[in-house]
Amino acid sequence: MSTLTTTCPQEIAATNHKKQTAEWWADPVYQAIAAKRIEGETCHYCGQRPATLPHHDEDWMYLTKETYYDPQNMTPCCGLCHRMYRKGLVICPACRKHYILRSSEKCRWCRGLMQVSQKTGKMYPRSTTYRRRHPCGKNLGQQRCTQKIVCSYSPRKAEGCGAFVRRVKV
């Protein structure tokens, strides 16, 4: 293994933490305790998939080997929920299907911001949050051009504008 070449305290602490937990994971005693803890359990977070690994919720659970090995400090969870939790996402408490930020209360499906397409059956946003671009090359903003007329967003209708310049893909 390579030696540390950094002097940053946070990087040194992170490297030491990763090395320490890797040793604990490889320990057969810990593997036996963890296997016994998650045996026959479903995921604590989604409640749908079978638990595949123990999750340690709080930072203090990593301080000593005894607290890390304690089965009461292990929460059984599936791999997907564990990965999402590490990314800062949690499962929606209302539907238990979609992942949301920890600061959110519900997902966009539960808030009614998504709807199902009649043709394809796929989900799409209920209202568009983007603005289409103004097609006029002499755009002054707010659908105005240098000719002091109002240009439409549609490139076909804007061709009547004297300042209209068709965009060319590069």
MODELLER restraints for C-alpha pairs under 7 A, 6 or more apart:
rsr = mdl.restraints
at = mdl.atoms
rsr.add(forms.Gaussian(group=physical.xy_distance, feature=features.Distance(at['CA:24:A'], at['CA:30:A']), mean=6.66, stdev=0.5))
rsr.add(forms.Gaussian(group=physical.xy_distance, feature=features.Distance(at['CA:25:A'], at['CA:31:A']), mean=6.74, stdev=0.5))
rsr.add(forms.Gaussian(group=physical.xy_distance, feature=features.Distance(at['CA:30:A'], at['CA:69:A']), mean=6.10, stdev=0.5))
rsr.add(forms.Gaussian(group=physical.xy_distance, feature=features.Distance(at['CA:33:A'], at['CA:71:A']), mean=6.90, stdev=0.5))
rsr.add(forms.Gaussian(group=physical.xy_distance, feature=features.Distance(at['CA:34:A'], at['CA:54:A']), mean=6.23, stdev=0.5))
rsr.add(forms.Gaussian(group=physical.xy_distance, feature=features.Distance(at['CA:37:A'], at['CA:71:A']), mean=6.25, stdev=0.5))
rsr.add(forms.Gaussian(group=physical.xy_distance, feature=features.Distance(at['CA:38:A'], at['CA:51:A']), mean=5.98, stdev=0.5))
rsr.add(forms.Gaussian(group=physical.xy_distance, feature=features.Distance(at['CA:38:A'], at['CA:52:A']), mean=6.78, stdev=0.5))
rsr.add(forms.Gaussian(group=physical.xy_distance, feature=features.Distance(at['CA:38:A'], at['CA:53:A']), mean=6.64, stdev=0.5))
rsr.add(forms.Gaussian(group=physical.xy_distance, feature=features.Distance(at['CA:38:A'], at['CA:54:A']), mean=6.63, stdev=0.5))
rsr.add(forms.Gaussian(group=physical.xy_distance, feature=features.Distance(at['CA:38:A'], at['CA:76:A']), mean=5.39, stdev=0.5))
rsr.add(forms.Gaussian(group=physical.xy_distance, feature=features.Distance(at['CA:41:A'], at['CA:50:A']), mean=6.18, stdev=0.5))
rsr.add(forms.Gaussian(group=physical.xy_distance, feature=features.Distance(at['CA:41:A'], at['CA:51:A']), mean=5.61, stdev=0.5))
rsr.add(forms.Gaussian(group=physical.xy_distance, feature=features.Distance(at['CA:41:A'], at['CA:76:A']), mean=6.80, stdev=0.5))
rsr.add(forms.Gaussian(group=physical.xy_distance, feature=features.Distance(at['CA:42:A'], at['CA:48:A']), mean=6.54, stdev=0.5))
rsr.add(forms.Gaussian(group=physical.xy_distance, feature=features.Distance(at['CA:42:A'], at['CA:49:A']), mean=5.83, stdev=0.5))
rsr.add(forms.Gaussian(group=physical.xy_distance, feature=features.Distance(at['CA:42:A'], at['CA:50:A']), mean=4.20, stdev=0.5))
rsr.add(forms.Gaussian(group=physical.xy_distance, feature=features.Distance(at['CA:42:A'], at['CA:51:A']), mean=4.81, stdev=0.5))
rsr.add(forms.Gaussian(group=physical.xy_distance, feature=features.Distance(at['CA:42:A'], at['CA:77:A']), mean=6.93, stdev=0.5))
rsr.add(forms.Gaussian(group=physical.xy_distance, feature=features.Distance(at['CA:43:A'], at['CA:49:A']), mean=5.75, stdev=0.5))
rsr.add(forms.Gaussian(group=physical.xy_distance, feature=features.Distance(at['CA:43:A'], at['CA:50:A']), mean=5.59, stdev=0.5))
rsr.add(forms.Gaussian(group=physical.xy_distance, feature=features.Distance(at['CA:43:A'], at['CA:51:A']), mean=4.68, stdev=0.5))
rsr.add(forms.Gaussian(group=physical.xy_distance, feature=features.Distance(at['CA:43:A'], at['CA:76:A']), mean=5.71, stdev=0.5))
rsr.add(forms.Gaussian(group=physical.xy_distance, feature=features.Distance(at['CA:43:A'], at['CA:77:A']), mean=4.03, stdev=0.5))
rsr.add(forms.Gaussian(group=physical.xy_distance, feature=features.Distance(at['CA:43:A'], at['CA:78:A']), mean=5.30, stdev=0.5))
rsr.add(forms.Gaussian(group=physical.xy_distance, feature=features.Distance(at['CA:44:A'], at['CA:75:A']), mean=6.82, stdev=0.5))
rsr.add(forms.Gaussian(group=physical.xy_distance, feature=features.Distance(at['CA:44:A'], at['CA:76:A']), mean=5.90, stdev=0.5))
rsr.add(forms.Gaussian(group=physical.xy_distance, feature=features.Distance(at['CA:44:A'], at['CA:77:A']), mean=5.49, stdev=0.5))
rsr.add(forms.Gaussian(group=physical.xy_distance, feature=features.Distance(at['CA:45:A'], at['CA:77:A']), mean=6.65, stdev=0.5))
rsr.add(forms.Gaussian(group=physical.xy_distance, feature=features.Distance(at['CA:45:A'], at['CA:81:A']), mean=6.83, stdev=0.5))
rsr.add(forms.Gaussian(group=physical.xy_distance, feature=features.Distance(at['CA:45:A'], at['CA:91:A']), mean=6.75, stdev=0.5))
rsr.add(forms.Gaussian(group=physical.xy_distance, feature=features.Distance(at['CA:46:A'], at['CA:91:A']), mean=6.56, stdev=0.5))
rsr.add(forms.Gaussian(group=physical.xy_distance, feature=features.Distance(at['CA:46:A'], at['CA:96:A']), mean=5.70, stdev=0.5))
rsr.add(forms.Gaussian(group=physical.xy_distance, feature=features.Distance(at['CA:49:A'], at['CA:78:A']), mean=6.28, stdev=0.5))
rsr.add(forms.Gaussian(group=physical.xy_distance, feature=features.Distance(at['CA:50:A'], at['CA:78:A']), mean=6.12, stdev=0.5))
rsr.add(forms.Gaussian(group=physical.xy_distance, feature=features.Distance(at['CA:51:A'], at['CA:76:A']), mean=5.39, stdev=0.5))
rsr.add(forms.Gaussian(group=physical.xy_distance, feature=features.Distance(at['CA:51:A'], at['CA:77:A']), mean=4.51, stdev=0.5))
rsr.add(forms.Gaussian(group=physical.xy_distance, feature=features.Distance(at['CA:51:A'], at['CA:78:A']), mean=4.44, stdev=0.5))
rsr.add(forms.Gaussian(group=physical.xy_distance, feature=features.Distance(at['CA:52:A'], at['CA:77:A']), mean=6.22, stdev=0.5))
rsr.add(forms.Gaussian(group=physical.xy_distance, feature=features.Distance(at['CA:52:A'], at['CA:78:A']), mean=5.04, stdev=0.5))
rsr.add(forms.Gaussian(group=physical.xy_distance, feature=features.Distance(at['CA:52:A'], at['CA:79:A']), mean=6.27, stdev=0.5))
rsr.add(forms.Gaussian(group=physical.xy_distance, feature=features.Distance(at['CA:53:A'], at['CA:76:A']), mean=5.99, stdev=0.5))
rsr.add(forms.Gaussian(group=physical.xy_distance, feature=features.Distance(at['CA:53:A'], at['CA:77:A']), mean=5.83, stdev=0.5))
rsr.add(forms.Gaussian(group=physical.xy_distance, feature=features.Distance(at['CA:53:A'], at['CA:78:A']), mean=6.36, stdev=0.5))
rsr.add(forms.Gaussian(group=physical.xy_distance, feature=features.Distance(at['CA:53:A'], at['CA:79:A']), mean=6.88, stdev=0.5))
rsr.add(forms.Gaussian(group=physical.xy_distance, feature=features.Distance(at['CA:54:A'], at['CA:74:A']), mean=5.18, stdev=0.5))
rsr.add(forms.Gaussian(group=physical.xy_distance, feature=features.Distance(at['CA:54:A'], at['CA:75:A']), mean=5.27, stdev=0.5))
rsr.add(forms.Gaussian(group=physical.xy_distance, feature=features.Distance(at['CA:54:A'], at['CA:76:A']), mean=4.62, stdev=0.5))
rsr.add(forms.Gaussian(group=physical.xy_distance, feature=features.Distance(at['CA:54:A'], at['CA:77:A']), mean=6.12, stdev=0.5))
rsr.add(forms.Gaussian(group=physical.xy_distance, feature=features.Distance(at['CA:55:A'], at['CA:74:A']), mean=5.40, stdev=0.5))
rsr.add(forms.Gaussian(group=physical.xy_distance, feature=features.Distance(at['CA:55:A'], at['CA:75:A']), mean=4.86, stdev=0.5))
rsr.add(forms.Gaussian(group=physical.xy_distance, feature=features.Distance(at['CA:55:A'], at['CA:76:A']), mean=6.10, stdev=0.5))
rsr.add(forms.Gaussian(group=physical.xy_distance, feature=features.Distance(at['CA:55:A'], at['CA:77:A']), mean=6.45, stdev=0.5))
rsr.add(forms.Gaussian(group=physical.xy_distance, feature=features.Distance(at['CA:55:A'], at['CA:82:A']), mean=6.96, stdev=0.5))
rsr.add(forms.Gaussian(group=physical.xy_distance, feature=features.Distance(at['CA:56:A'], at['CA:73:A']), mean=6.24, stdev=0.5))
rsr.add(forms.Gaussian(group=physical.xy_distance, feature=features.Distance(at['CA:56:A'], at['CA:74:A']), mean=5.32, stdev=0.5))
rsr.add(forms.Gaussian(group=physical.xy_distance, feature=features.Distance(at['CA:56:A'], at['CA:75:A']), mean=6.31, stdev=0.5))
rsr.add(forms.Gaussian(group=physical.xy_distance, feature=features.Distance(at['CA:61:A'], at['CA:67:A']), mean=5.38, stdev=0.5))
rsr.add(forms.Gaussian(group=physical.xy_distance, feature=features.Distance(at['CA:61:A'], at['CA:68:A']), mean=5.34, stdev=0.5))
rsr.add(forms.Gaussian(group=physical.xy_distance, feature=features.Distance(at['CA:61:A'], at['CA:73:A']), mean=6.82, stdev=0.5))
rsr.add(forms.Gaussian(group=physical.xy_distance, feature=features.Distance(at['CA:62:A'], at['CA:68:A']), mean=5.56, stdev=0.5))
rsr.add(forms.Gaussian(group=physical.xy_distance, feature=features.Distance(at['CA:84:A'], at['CA:90:A']), mean=6.58, stdev=0.5))
rsr.add(forms.Gaussian(group=physical.xy_distance, feature=features.Distance(at['CA:88:A'], at['CA:101:A']), mean=6.35, stdev=0.5))
rsr.add(forms.Gaussian(group=physical.xy_distance, feature=features.Distance(at['CA:88:A'], at['CA:102:A']), mean=6.60, stdev=0.5))
rsr.add(forms.Gaussian(group=physical.xy_distance, feature=features.Distance(at['CA:89:A'], at['CA:99:A']), mean=5.83, stdev=0.5))
rsr.add(forms.Gaussian(group=physical.xy_distance, feature=features.Distance(at['CA:89:A'], at['CA:100:A']), mean=5.25, stdev=0.5))
rsr.add(forms.Gaussian(group=physical.xy_distance, feature=features.Distance(at['CA:89:A'], at['CA:101:A']), mean=4.70, stdev=0.5))
rsr.add(forms.Gaussian(group=physical.xy_distance, feature=features.Distance(at['CA:89:A'], at['CA:102:A']), mean=5.78, stdev=0.5))
rsr.add(forms.Gaussian(group=physical.xy_distance, feature=features.Distance(at['CA:90:A'], at['CA:99:A']), mean=5.30, stdev=0.5))
rsr.add(forms.Gaussian(group=physical.xy_distance, feature=features.Distance(at['CA:90:A'], at['CA:100:A']), mean=5.48, stdev=0.5))
rsr.add(forms.Gaussian(group=physical.xy_distance, feature=features.Distance(at['CA:90:A'], at['CA:101:A']), mean=6.25, stdev=0.5))
rsr.add(forms.Gaussian(group=physical.xy_distance, feature=features.Distance(at['CA:90:A'], at['CA:102:A']), mean=5.87, stdev=0.5))
rsr.add(forms.Gaussian(group=physical.xy_distance, feature=features.Distance(at['CA:91:A'], at['CA:97:A']), mean=6.69, stdev=0.5))
rsr.add(forms.Gaussian(group=physical.xy_distance, feature=features.Distance(at['CA:91:A'], at['CA:98:A']), mean=5.78, stdev=0.5))
rsr.add(forms.Gaussian(group=physical.xy_distance, feature=features.Distance(at['CA:91:A'], at['CA:99:A']), mean=4.35, stdev=0.5))
rsr.add(forms.Gaussian(group=physical.xy_distance, feature=features.Distance(at['CA:91:A'], at['CA:100:A']), mean=6.06, stdev=0.5))
rsr.add(forms.Gaussian(group=physical.xy_distance, feature=features.Distance(at['CA:92:A'], at['CA:98:A']), mean=5.69, stdev=0.5))
rsr.add(forms.Gaussian(group=physical.xy_distance, feature=features.Distance(at['CA:92:A'], at['CA:99:A']), mean=5.71, stdev=0.5))
rsr.add(forms.Gaussian(group=physical.xy_distance, feature=features.Distance(at['CA:92:A'], at['CA:100:A']), mean=6.05, stdev=0.5))
rsr.add(forms.Gaussian(group=physical.xy_distance, feature=features.Distance(at['CA:92:A'], at['CA:106:A']), mean=5.60, stdev=0.5))
rsr.add(forms.Gaussian(group=physical.xy_distance, feature=features.Distance(at['CA:92:A'], at['CA:107:A']), mean=5.88, stdev=0.5))
rsr.add(forms.Gaussian(group=physical.xy_distance, feature=features.Distance(at['CA:93:A'], at['CA:106:A']), mean=6.84, stdev=0.5))
rsr.add(forms.Gaussian(group=physical.xy_distance, feature=features.Distance(at['CA:94:A'], at['CA:106:A']), mean=6.55, stdev=0.5))
rsr.add(forms.Gaussian(group=physical.xy_distance, feature=features.Distance(at['CA:94:A'], at['CA:110:A']), mean=6.95, stdev=0.5))
rsr.add(forms.Gaussian(group=physical.xy_distance, feature=features.Distance(at['CA:98:A'], at['CA:107:A']), mean=6.60, stdev=0.5))
rsr.add(forms.Gaussian(group=physical.xy_distance, feature=features.Distance(at['CA:100:A'], at['CA:107:A']), mean=5.90, stdev=0.5))
rsr.add(forms.Gaussian(group=physical.xy_distance, feature=features.Distance(at['CA:108:A'], at['CA:114:A']), mean=6.32, stdev=0.5))
rsr.add(forms.Gaussian(group=physical.xy_distance, feature=features.Distance(at['CA:113:A'], at['CA:125:A']), mean=5.99, stdev=0.5))
rsr.add(forms.Gaussian(group=physical.xy_distance, feature=features.Distance(at['CA:113:A'], at['CA:126:A']), mean=5.23, stdev=0.5))
rsr.add(forms.Gaussian(group=physical.xy_distance, feature=features.Distance(at['CA:114:A'], at['CA:123:A']), mean=6.32, stdev=0.5))
rsr.add(forms.Gaussian(group=physical.xy_distance, feature=features.Distance(at['CA:114:A'], at['CA:124:A']), mean=5.60, stdev=0.5))
rsr.add(forms.Gaussian(group=physical.xy_distance, feature=features.Distance(at['CA:114:A'], at['CA:125:A']), mean=4.55, stdev=0.5))
rsr.add(forms.Gaussian(group=physical.xy_distance, feature=features.Distance(at['CA:114:A'], at['CA:126:A']), mean=4.95, stdev=0.5))
rsr.add(forms.Gaussian(group=physical.xy_distance, feature=features.Distance(at['CA:115:A'], at['CA:123:A']), mean=5.52, stdev=0.5))
rsr.add(forms.Gaussian(group=physical.xy_distance, feature=features.Distance(at['CA:115:A'], at['CA:124:A']), mean=5.75, stdev=0.5))
rsr.add(forms.Gaussian(group=physical.xy_distance, feature=features.Distance(at['CA:115:A'], at['CA:125:A']), mean=6.35, stdev=0.5))
rsr.add(forms.Gaussian(group=physical.xy_distance, feature=features.Distance(at['CA:115:A'], at['CA:126:A']), mean=5.64, stdev=0.5))
rsr.add(forms.Gaussian(group=physical.xy_distance, feature=features.Distance(at['CA:116:A'], at['CA:122:A']), mean=5.51, stdev=0.5))
rsr.add(forms.Gaussian(group=physical.xy_distance, feature=features.Distance(at['CA:116:A'], at['CA:123:A']), mean=4.56, stdev=0.5))
rsr.add(forms.Gaussian(group=physical.xy_distance, feature=features.Distance(at['CA:116:A'], at['CA:124:A']), mean=6.47, stdev=0.5))
rsr.add(forms.Gaussian(group=physical.xy_distance, feature=features.Distance(at['CA:117:A'], at['CA:123:A']), mean=6.23, stdev=0.5))
rsr.add(forms.Gaussian(group=physical.xy_distance, feature=features.Distance(at['CA:133:A'], at['CA:153:A']), mean=6.98, stdev=0.5))
rsr.add(forms.Gaussian(group=physical.xy_distance, feature=features.Distance(at['CA:134:A'], at['CA:143:A']), mean=6.50, stdev=0.5))
rsr.add(forms.Gaussian(group=physical.xy_distance, feature=features.Distance(at['CA:134:A'], at['CA:153:A']), mean=5.36, stdev=0.5))
rsr.add(forms.Gaussian(group=physical.xy_distance, feature=features.Distance(at['CA:135:A'], at['CA:153:A']), mean=6.13, stdev=0.5))
rsr.add(forms.Gaussian(group=physical.xy_distance, feature=features.Distance(at['CA:135:A'], at['CA:154:A']), mean=6.98, stdev=0.5))
rsr.add(forms.Gaussian(group=physical.xy_distance, feature=features.Distance(at['CA:135:A'], at['CA:155:A']), mean=5.56, stdev=0.5))
rsr.add(forms.Gaussian(group=physical.xy_distance, feature=features.Distance(at['CA:136:A'], at['CA:145:A']), mean=6.94, stdev=0.5))
rsr.add(forms.Gaussian(group=physical.xy_distance, feature=features.Distance(at['CA:136:A'], at['CA:158:A']), mean=6.84, stdev=0.5))
rsr.add(forms.Gaussian(group=physical.xy_distance, feature=features.Distance(at['CA:136:A'], at['CA:163:A']), mean=6.73, stdev=0.5))
rsr.add(forms.Gaussian(group=physical.xy_distance, feature=features.Distance(at['CA:136:A'], at['CA:164:A']), mean=4.66, stdev=0.5))
rsr.add(forms.Gaussian(group=physical.xy_distance, feature=features.Distance(at['CA:136:A'], at['CA:165:A']), mean=5.98, stdev=0.5))
rsr.add(forms.Gaussian(group=physical.xy_distance, feature=features.Distance(at['CA:137:A'], at['CA:163:A']), mean=6.55, stdev=0.5))
rsr.add(forms.Gaussian(group=physical.xy_distance, feature=features.Distance(at['CA:137:A'], at['CA:164:A']), mean=5.48, stdev=0.5))
rsr.add(forms.Gaussian(group=physical.xy_distance, feature=features.Distance(at['CA:137:A'], at['CA:165:A']), mean=4.93, stdev=0.5))
rsr.add(forms.Gaussian(group=physical.xy_distance, feature=features.Distance(at['CA:138:A'], at['CA:145:A']), mean=5.40, stdev=0.5))
rsr.add(forms.Gaussian(group=physical.xy_distance, feature=features.Distance(at['CA:138:A'], at['CA:146:A']), mean=5.93, stdev=0.5))
rsr.add(forms.Gaussian(group=physical.xy_distance, feature=features.Distance(at['CA:138:A'], at['CA:163:A']), mean=5.84, stdev=0.5))
rsr.add(forms.Gaussian(group=physical.xy_distance, feature=features.Distance(at['CA:138:A'], at['CA:164:A']), mean=6.88, stdev=0.5))
rsr.add(forms.Gaussian(group=physical.xy_distance, feature=features.Distance(at['CA:139:A'], at['CA:145:A']), mean=4.71, stdev=0.5))
rsr.add(forms.Gaussian(group=physical.xy_distance, feature=features.Distance(at['CA:139:A'], at['CA:146:A']), mean=6.99, stdev=0.5))
rsr.add(forms.Gaussian(group=physical.xy_distance, feature=features.Distance(at['CA:140:A'], at['CA:146:A']), mean=6.75, stdev=0.5))
rsr.add(forms.Gaussian(group=physical.xy_distance, feature=features.Distance(at['CA:143:A'], at['CA:150:A']), mean=5.78, stdev=0.5))
rsr.add(forms.Gaussian(group=physical.xy_distance, feature=features.Distance(at['CA:143:A'], at['CA:151:A']), mean=5.65, stdev=0.5))
rsr.add(forms.Gaussian(group=physical.xy_distance, feature=features.Distance(at['CA:143:A'], at['CA:152:A']), mean=6.99, stdev=0.5))
rsr.add(forms.Gaussian(group=physical.xy_distance, feature=features.Distance(at['CA:144:A'], at['CA:150:A']), mean=5.14, stdev=0.5))
rsr.add(forms.Gaussian(group=physical.xy_distance, feature=features.Distance(at['CA:144:A'], at['CA:151:A']), mean=6.27, stdev=0.5))
rsr.add(forms.Gaussian(group=physical.xy_distance, feature=features.Distance(at['CA:145:A'], at['CA:151:A']), mean=6.96, stdev=0.5))
rsr.add(forms.Gaussian(group=physical.xy_distance, feature=features.Distance(at['CA:147:A'], at['CA:163:A']), mean=6.85, stdev=0.5))
rsr.add(forms.Gaussian(group=physical.xy_distance, feature=features.Distance(at['CA:151:A'], at['CA:158:A']), mean=5.54, stdev=0.5))
rsr.add(forms.Gaussian(group=physical.xy_distance, feature=features.Distance(at['CA:151:A'], at['CA:161:A']), mean=6.95, stdev=0.5))
rsr.add(forms.Gaussian(group=physical.xy_distance, feature=features.Distance(at['CA:152:A'], at['CA:158:A']), mean=5.60, stdev=0.5))
rsr.add(forms.Gaussian(group=physical.xy_distance, feature=features.Distance(at['CA:158:A'], at['CA:164:A']), mean=6.44, stdev=0.5))
